Each structure stands twice: as structure tokens, then as C-alpha cells.
Amino acid sequence: MTEHQGRTDPGEDAVTELADRIGGSVFTPDDPGCTGAIAGFNLRSRHRPCLVVAASTATDVLAAVGFAAARDLPVGVMATGHQPFPAEDDFLLVTTGAMRTVEIDAERAVARVGAGALWSDVVEPAQAAGLAPLNGSSPVVGAVGFTLGGGLSPFLGRSYGWAADHVVAIEVVTPDGTLRRVSPEVDPELFWGLRGGRSNFGIVTELEIGLFPVTSFYGGGIHFPAEHVEAVLRAFPDVVREAPDAFTCSVALLNFPPVPEIAEPLRGRFLAHVRVTHLGSDEEAEKLIAPFRAIGEGVLDTIGRHPYSAYAAVHGDPADPLPYAEQGALLAELPPQAVNSLVESAQVAAGGLVTALEIRHLGGALADRPAAAAPIAARDAQFNVWGATVGPPETVEAETAMLGGMIERLSPWTTGLAYTNFSGREDRAEQVFTAADLARLRALKRRYDPRNLFRVNNHDIAPE
């Protein structure tokens, strides 16, 4: 390799040879298609890889990893690019967005999911078989990255647990250039580490994930106007305190921008959005949310019986790429003093550029520790707090400090850790794993990636 304009240059002949070996595409920084190839959902992440392999098969991934390992090049992987990891230079980026295969085995209640598959790719065929995955709130998030970060489903999680605990098997290319299929029976330690350690131990090319017999839910959302925000926040702990596992609820404080893309009732307003999913009866759900109903009329109310395929409307996550920063924390409890802090934050945030601040109820099956439980630090938490700022870099930087202050005020009630998929761009492995899990993960790293080549676009688990 040579240095080219201050950056690593793998060499034209080597790149040509690599391109001849794969079915996907290879881009160097000077190629016209490189900018599009490295653009993820979060436009704030600005990577400068020295080489990009847009893989279309596991064979392509094998070739890319072998190429990088032979040249001591760091390796990163990206499917949809939702998490805002710090900018990186001079590495080989493998993109898996083209690997969107999905196969449903209805008899086993298992989905075989390619590395680039979105939740929208999985839910539709699963529903055709009368089944549902432990998916997230957005249909455009990658199913594999979501699951390898723990997989917190706001619809089925409290009933069935973490998505990572329901992985059946994993196909992965490890740093030594080997394609392996691991499971609870075959290399159980690597299987354990991948389900939480993300891309620290290789590039996952396929997952087999469990599915569940759910075809509808009672729920949706209520957008309350600014004058009801405090009442909503104070009602929330009472609603969830004795709620059954079939019931999931969160409250998000939202600043909607005054743009045409936002529906008229919400445009340019500060609102509290109550999000509800219930797998039991309609009548039971209405009894549970009665404290919210008593507050007053919502600006927009979509709660009712819905097919599971309508899950995306509950949270209404954006579908188009945006520049944003996010931060999160896990709460061990939500006493009245913590609610007071949230009310103060709501007063500060109203009309500002902290776009979203959500508090989500955990517990239920999310607190379970099955045999060989995946390394997820959120099992002991009762709530997750997550916030995001959206906008141009100067706006995001300014408002991120305000968001950080809101979350910092909740520190007396936090566990000291963050949920992996809702962590900030600067968070380290020590902030998303328990000390015991991290020690075990480091030992696994020493075994499979002693040179720490797989350290890009993840919470780097250094061997030492």
C-alpha cells in the first residue's frame, strides 16, 4: 500500500484484482459512485474510507475481508447507516445494503434474513405466514444491525424479550477470512458475543431469527398539545406501573418543524406523543390508558385495532435520511423527582431544536435472562431515555449540549449505562456493556481479532 494525498492507497492493481473477484462493486475515493456508496441514513456520519466494497453475496464479503486482513486495513460494515458513529479515515468499508434476501420458515417460526434486509422486508412475508419478528419502530432500519445491538422491539419486546435472545443461528465472516455458521451448539461463545457485540468479531452475512404468532395489536398514538405535556408526563408512571407484559407504552416530547412534509395538525408545534401497543383485548388496553384519556383531547389520535403490518404508524419515525445526533441513558427507576426533571426538560425544550426526547417503558420479558443470554446491559433497567437533535451541523452541535443536559439531570436514577442502539456517537464500549460482559467480550476479541481490525462503525471492543 502507498500513501495518496495523505490517505492510504491500496494500489490500483490490487483493487482491480479485488473487483474481478466479486459480484458487487468496488469504489475508491475518486470514483463517481463512492459518495453515494458511503452515504447512510444518518447524514451526520462522514466517513472517508480508502476503499468501499458494495457486497452482494457472502462471497463478496469473504473477498473483502481477506483483502483487508492481508494488508492490515481496518474494516467497517454498514447496512443502512442509522447510528452516528464518529468519522473514520483510511479503512475498508463493506456495505451490505444489496443483501436483502428474506426466507420465512413458517413451520419453525424462523426467518432467514440477509445482512441488508430492512424490517419492511421481513414483516410483510412474516405476516403472510401469520407471524411477526421482534422488529423496531422504523421499517427502514436494518434487521441485522438492530438485532446485533440487542434488538428492543417497542411492540413485542415486553412480551417476548430482546431480539438478540431469539437468534437461532448466525452466518459470519470472521477477521481470519473464514465464513462460519455459529449457533448455541456450534461455537457458542462467538454466537454469544455477536448478539450484542455487533461487528467487533466479523461481518454477519445472514441471521436466523425467531418469529411470533402476532397479526394485530390495539394501539397507536395520541399527540397532546403543549398545555397537556406536564399532565402526560405525570400520568405515565401510573399507567405503566402495574401494566401487563402485553402492554408497551412510551412518551415522546416532539418539536415538529414548520415544513410542508409534516401533517397540518402537528406542523410547527411542541407536542407530547403517547405511543401504545397492546397484545391483549381492546377493552383492557382502554382501561390501561384511561389516565391519558382523562387529560383531554389529543391533536391527533390513532389508537385502535390495527393489523401488525401497520406498526410503523405508532411512532411515525422519519423515512428519509437526516443529519442528527442522539444520546441515551437507562433508568433503574422513575420516581416523582425524576418526573419533575422531565417536566423541567419539557419546559426548556418547548419550541427549541431538541427534536425528540422519549422515555420508554422496559421490564417484562426484557428483564429475563434466558440460558446464554446475549450481552445486553439494559435488562436491569426499567426505562430507556433517548433524545435526538436534527438539523445542519452547527444547529446539531448547539442543541446536543442542551439534550445532554436534559439526560444528565436524570443521572441520579440511571444505571450508568446506555442501550447500545440508542447510545451517542462518542459512547465507548465501557458505556454500553457491563464490566463482566466486557471482560468476556475482550477475551473473545483476542481470540478472533487480536489485531483489532474490526474497530470501525461499532463500539470498539479493544483486545486489551
Beta strands, then each sheet from edge to edge (+ up, - down):
strand 1: 2-4
strand 2: 7-9
strand 3: 25-27
strand 4: 51-54
strand 5: 75-78
strand 6: 92-95
strand 7: 102-105
strand 8: 110-114
strand 9: 167-174
strand 10: 178-182
strand 11: 203-210
strand 12: 216-224
strand 13: 247-255
strand 14: 270-278
strand 15: 300-301
strand 16: 304-307
strand 17: 324-331
strand 18: 356-361
strand 19: 383-390
sheet 1: 1+ 2-
sheet 2: 3+ 4- 6- 5-
sheet 3: 7+ 8- 11+ 9- 10+
sheet 4: 15+ 12- 14+ 13- 18+ 19- 17+
sheet 5: 15+ 12- 16+
end
